[in-house]
Amino acid sequence: MVIETANEEVNPEISLNALTGQRSLTTTKLTGKCANTWINILVDCGSTDNFIKDSMVQKLKLKPVTIPQFKVFVGSGDFLWCKSKCLAVTFSVQNHVICVDLFVIELKGVDMVLGGQWLKTLGPIAMDYDKLTIVFTLNGKQIHLQGEVTYCMDPISSKQLAHMQAAGSVACLFQLSTLVHGSDDHHSQMPSEIRMVLDSFMELFDEPKDLPPYREDDHRIHLVDGSTLVNVRPYRYPMYQKTEIEKLESIEYLGHIVSSKGLAADPHKLFAMVEWPVPTNLKQLRGFLGLTGYYRRFIKHYASVAQPLTSLLKKDSFKWSSSSQEAFDVLKRCMVSAPVLAMPDFSQQFVVETDASTIGIGAVLSQNRHPIAFFSKQLTNRLKGASAYRIQEESVTSVTLQQIHKEVVDGTASANFRVVEGSTVIDAVDMVLQDREIKP
């Protein structure tokens, strides 16, 4: 750690503990007095010079002198600029007068740091970091400085107090008691200073008679007579309020537009997807897929369409190709042409239509031939080598149906699923799903 000067080579430094005013195993905290002002002093063997806080220079009305600007490096690797120095600053510590030169820097914890520049002038020193004492000889007289001890104020039991009293180790004792307003016994036993504070601020210390206490400003929200308190969880409206929502022309809700026609994607989000530039790295690709994936319930076979892009997310697999560009453009067109989804009506029957390919499986939940939500996912490596019947079976098993139930129904009702007669895969899945009830 070096101070850069033009004329001389010096190597002062300040430790991180001294800069922040934190105690450590090699520091001792003292209290001194300078110009009738109390100051906090930290004796630190890890700092080579003496330093003073810049704000304390103004408070003590010291007259610093300008010196060539230099850097003071700290133990954390940072540095501070020093431009001035206070010469022959005199202060007292425990009835002992000390005179030192101090560099002015921006300290954060204590007012003054005494480092090796002061310690080396004392000659032989005996420092006890356990008892926080500093003993040295100055002008033939032994000086003993006692550092501040940090006391831990914790409640103790009567047995512990008796043991400490017998050992003579009770330094200070505090007792907390309840003050009863109007009690002459408690009031007469208090010191005059405390009685004056209690009498001057009696309204502050009075125990409230009822809740809420009286305040000059009334912050209550006055409701119309006959109305009830609003008790609705934010963003979680039950489906029986669908009729109230339908009365509104349209409302923006978590990136969606809810209207009497149904549920649509936010046009501002769709515009951001269309204007999205061709990704040049994984971060940009993840951003695009994250935005489109939020609206995947609007896109039929989303997983299959986005498969060329999601495959680029694997480790060391990002390489933009013509197939990636084609999938990128197709996904944009699908988002722009996304249909308006209907709001589910739990008084009517739901229809789930499933489909499968060699890439992925998908399903659509609808009512009255109007889609409510689309669901799709890519096939695992195990299923890619399976037969067509096995893949079709997977498309209508509980994995697909439970996902739709979780996203659309949100666990507010149970659902019974069955295979519709006339399905092309009914022979393959009849033994699996016949009379099977799925209750997520």
C-alpha positions, -999 to +999 in steps of 0.1 A: +000+000+000+017+032-012+011+069-009+021+085-042+040+118-037+063+137-059+091+145-034+094+116-009+087+079-007+065+069+022+045+038+027+015+047+050-015+025+051-048+022+070-065-011+079-101-017+069-111-020+106-097+014+113-114+030+083-148+017+093-143+020+131-148-017+138-130-033+166-106-062+160-080-082+179-053-056+172-073-024+180-080-005+212-107+021+215-101+052+236-120+084+244-102+117+244-109+154+245-098+181+221-108+217+222-135+208+248-150+183+225-151+145+231-135+124+204-135+087+196-099+074+191-089+040+177-053+028+184-045+004+155-013-014+149-023-022+114-022+014+103+012+031+097+001+067+102-022+089+122-055+100+106-084+123+114-119+125+100-125+154+076-157+165+094-140+165+127-114+190+114-142+215+109-158+207+142-126+212+161-117+243+140-083+230+131-062+246+104-050+219+080-022+226+056-023+216+019+001+189+008+006+171-025-023+149-033-017+111-028-035+079-026-040+060+007-047+023-001-069+003+022-067-034+031-098-041+009-079-029-022-096+005-025-079+038-019-087+072-005-073+106-016-055+127+010-049+164+003-042+180+037-026+175+070-031+189+105+002+197+123+008+194+161-027+185+171-029+184+209-055+164+228-058+146+261-066+109+269-072+099+305-054+129+318-024+124+295-016+150+268-007+137+233+005+158+204+006+143+169+004+152+132-027+139+115-035+132+078-071+143+069-091+115+052-127+104+051-131+081+081-164+064+086-164+049+121-142+069+146-129+104+147-092+097+149-069+068+142-035+065+160-012+041+141+025+032+140+036+068+135+025+075+170+033+041+185+070+042+174+075+075+194+066+057+227+095+033+228+089-001+244+051-007+247+032-034+266-002-040+249-027-064+264-054-071+238-073-092+263-076-066+289-074-037+264-045-019+281-016+001+267+014+006+290+045+026+281+071+050+297+072+087+287+097+111+302+105+087+330+069+083+339+048+051+333+016+058+314-013+034+316-042+037+292-073+016+296-093+008+264-131+008+264-146-026+272-177-037+254-203-048+280-230-073+271-263-063+288-283-095+291-309-105+317-296-128+345-312-150+371-312-144+408-287-173+412-263-158+387-266-124+404-258-139+438-228-157+424-215-125+407-220-105+439-201-131+460-172-130+435-173-092+434-177-091+396-208-069+394-199-038+373-233-023+366-268-035+372-300-023+356-336-029+367-367-025+346-399-017+364-434-005+354-442+031+361-477+035+374-491+069+366-503+088+397-484+065+421-466+088+447-442+060+458-427+055+424-428+091+415-409+102+446-382+076+442-373+088+407-344+112+400-355+148+395-344+147+359-366+117+350-396+132+368-392+164+348-392+144+315-422+124+325-442+154+336-433+174+304-443+145+280-471+129+300-492+123+268-464+103+253-459+079+283-496+075+291-510+041+285-537+042+257-572+036+270-586+023+238-574+014+203-567+030+180-554+059+201-565+095+194-545+112+167-548+147+153-549+134+117-576+109+108-562+084+083-594+062+080-611+056+047-647+065+051-670+040+034-705+046+021-732+037+046-743+001+043-712-011+024-690-039+036-652-041+039-633-052+008-617-086+014-604-098-019-569-112-024-550-092-051-547-109-085-567-139-074-603-133-083-626-164-082-643-175-114-678-167-101-669-130-107-667-138-145-701-121-150-688-089-134-657-089-156-678-094-187-697-062-179-664-043-184-654-034-220-618-045-214-593-046-186-555-051-186-545-079-162-510-092-158-500-089-195-535-099-208-565-081-220-597-094-204-630-084-222-664-098-229-650-116-259-625-135-238-588-134-230-562-119-254-525-111-252-513-076-245-507-058-279-477-040-264-461-074-256-469-087-291-453-056-306-421-063-286-420-099-299-424-088-335-397-061-332-373-085-314-340-087-333-323-119-343-306-133-312-268-133-313-262-149-279-279-171-254-290-142-232-310-126-260-325-160-270-336-167-234-352-133-233-372-140-265-383-175-254-392-162-219-415-136-234-432-159-259-433-188-234-455-166-211-481-167-238-477-203-248-513-211-238-524-190-269-503-210-294-512-244-307-482-268-307-459-242-291-434-267-280-430-282-315-427-248-331-401-235-307-381-268-306-354-256-330-348-226-307-350-244-274-324-269-286-300-241-289-302-235-251-281-267-244-245-263-234-222-252-263-251-257-288-258-221-298-253-219-335-278-199-355-289-217-387-315-214-414-338-238-394-334-215-363-343-184-384-373-202-398-386-212-363-379-176-351-401-161-379-428-188-376-430-182-338-434-145-344-463-150-369-480-174-345-479-149-317-493-122-339-521-144-351-529-158-316-566-164-311-587-148-284-592-174-257-626-179-241-632-176-204-640-210-189-676-216-179-678-243-152-715-249-158-707-264-193-688-294-205-651-291-213-636-308-244-599-318-245-585-326-279-550-341-280-524-347-308-489-360-310-460-361-334-424-373-334-413-341-318-439-333-291-474-337-278-501-312-274-537-306-263-564-279-265-591-273-239-622-258-254-659-252-249-685-248-276-656-252-301-639-221-288-604-227-274-597-219-237-560-228-235-534-247-255-508-270-240-478-286-255-445-301-245-415-318-262-410-355-262-383-369-240-355-390-255-372-421-242-405-413-259-389-403-292-381-439-299-415-453-288-443-464-311-470-441-324-496-458-300-473-451-270-469-415-280-506-411-285-513-427-252-489-402-235-508-373-251-539-382-232-525-394-199-526-376-167-495-356-174-511-335-201-546-334-185-533-325-151-512-296-166-542-281-182-562-286-151-536-268-130-532-238-154-569-233-163-589-246-134-563-237-109-573-264-085-608-249-078-627-279-090-623-316-097-624-330-132-633-363-148-618-371-182-628-398-206-619-408-242-645-396-268-659-424-290-646-423-325-610-414-316-584-428-339-563-439-309-591-453-288-579-489-293-544-479-280-556-461-249-588-478-241-572-501-216-553-473-200-580-446-196-612-465-196-633-453-167-603-436-153-608-406-130-581-380-127-584-357-096-553-334-094 
